[in-house]
Amino acid sequence: MSDCDVIIAGGSHNGLACASLLAVKGLKVLVLERNPWVGGGAVTQEIVAPGFKHDLFSSSHIFIHMNPDFNQHLRGELETHGLKYLWAEDKITGHPFDDGSGVVLYKDVDITCDSIARHSKADAATYRRIVDEFGEIRDGFIRGVFSPPNQPSLQAAAMEKSAEGMRRLREFNLSARAFVEEKFESEAIRAMILGWSLAPHTRPDQEGMGAGFYVMVPSVHHYGQAIPQGGSQQLPLSMVRLIEARGGMVLTGAEVEQFIIADGQCKGIRTSDGNEYLARHGVVTALDPKQTFLRLIDEKHLSGEFLRTVNNFKYSDHGISRIHLALKEQPRFRNETLDGIPFHRFFGSVDKIRHQFAEVELGELPTEPCLIYVNWTVRDPSRAPQGKHTLSLDTVVPSKLRSGQRWDDVKEAFGETMLNEVRKHVVNLDAGNIIGSVVHTPEDLFRFNRSFVNGCPTGGERTLAQWGAFRPFAGYSQYKSPVRKLYMTGPHCHPGNGISAMGTIAANVILRDIGAA
């Protein structure tokens, strides 16, 4: 098959976002996906019991609503193809603390600050100031996130000209823990802020992550938080319908066997069933870089230096463990002010967070895991039979266990450990309420998706050496590979993981290259 302009390898939401924007701009696209489903990290399945729809991986949609190309060119058409976002109109997240108290983060900054002020008026003032400062840098932040990354010296050169800029640069170089300990005084509020700042799967003492809170929390107040009605996968499914309506094609069960390279450029893709697909303008890989360059391209087309660079790309050794539950009734909190909130972060104290990461570094099972808690049926009843509920809990764990045990041998017991942490705050998570449960571990995540190396969906470690202009590799951060007409997208590229539809960035690079921007 050669009647297409661009081929995308991988039907993740980013691969589909790239294809969708190209389709809207008039190009004929073909998407090839190995799995029988599309979505990558945005997948919804009935894995526990019939009628109970669980988001297996990514769930909360925040950053996508900052993406200007998504808002301007895609969102309206996707809505005609079935996408409907349900917004958090009031309470966005709850933060239960070990002493039984808690903080609620609201869309409204004033009400949020009132909740924080019950623990510390000074911390409430600091919180408000940082949210206000995000408003001042928001436009520049959006341009930086949804464009090819600038050289690392440009930000420093712009900021080092003033005392305020130097102060901010210093803060950006702090670890997330050092940042919260400098800025906030209440141990409870420190834990709340640190839990948010670690959401991109960074470590609490990892230097250069001090900017995390400047982005993670203020963006919720400015842009809100939403979920697609029916599950996270409704986003990629609506993208498939858009692509097909625009004359493109999405093939599932189509495993990439090799990128076809001739005359120094990528011509197309050969699949494992022997079919060859050729493209006029280029090929995009939404697969992780080691799959792409070490397994699917003959090494004769790549330099030894580039192959060494790819081999040095680091995946996180921290994976995800998650338990999905089908419930007869909605969870009820001991602290009634936390009831009815679909999203909670159980990060009880800074010491507890540090202790878990120390255990993970040693390859040990966390004994008191900090948890992300999602009960989306509170907002979207369509995800369960009438009156019933879904609940999912996840936490950071070592990809491999120091004991030598396989995750499959300990998953059920660790699922109970996660449940016991929630039971400290929720009164009705007993056998009488639980219809069924399924535990997923790092090994399971990799079985679902080959790009979730070590059971981590972040697309590679988020370190200073793999960030911005260094992501995925120094010299190749502009969504172009060393092979002409082979482009890259996905969480291993800037700006990283999360539901952001960042595939639109690679689409714009292609459009500029072919003179169609």
MOZIPE-V149962 format. One line per field, one symbol per residue. ss: DSSP state (2 for helix, 1 for strand, 0 for the rest). psi: psi as a letter, one per 40 degrees, with the letter a starting at -180 (. if undefined). Layout:
# MOZIPE-V149962
ss = ???
psi = ???
This chain:
# MOZIPE-V149962
ss = 0000011110012222222222220000111110000010000110000000011000001022220222222222222200001110001111110000011111002222222220002222222222222222222222222000000222222220002222222222000222222220002222222222200000000000000222222222222001110000222222222222200011110001111111001111111000011100011110002222222000222002222222200000011111111110000010022200001111000222222222222000000000111102220022200000111111111100000000222222222222222220010000000111111102222222000022200000000222022200000000010001011100000000000000222222222220000
psi = hefidhhhhhfiddddddddddddeeihihhhhdieiidbeghhigedihehhhhdbidhhdddeehddddddddddddefehhhhihechdiighideeaiihhidhdddddddddddhddddddddddddddddeddddddddfihiiideddddddeeiddddddddddeiiddddddddidhdddddddddddedefiidehieeeedddddddddddeahiihheideddddddddddddeeaihhifghhdihhhifeihdahhieeeihhiideiihheiidddddddehheeeiiddddddddehhiiehahhihhihidihihidhdeeiehehihggdiddddddddddddefihhdghiihhhgeeddgeeeiiheiiihhhiihiidihdeeiidddeddddddddddddeddheffidddhdiihhiidddddddheeghffheefiigidefibeehdihefefehiehiehiiiieeiheaiigefeeddddddddddefe.
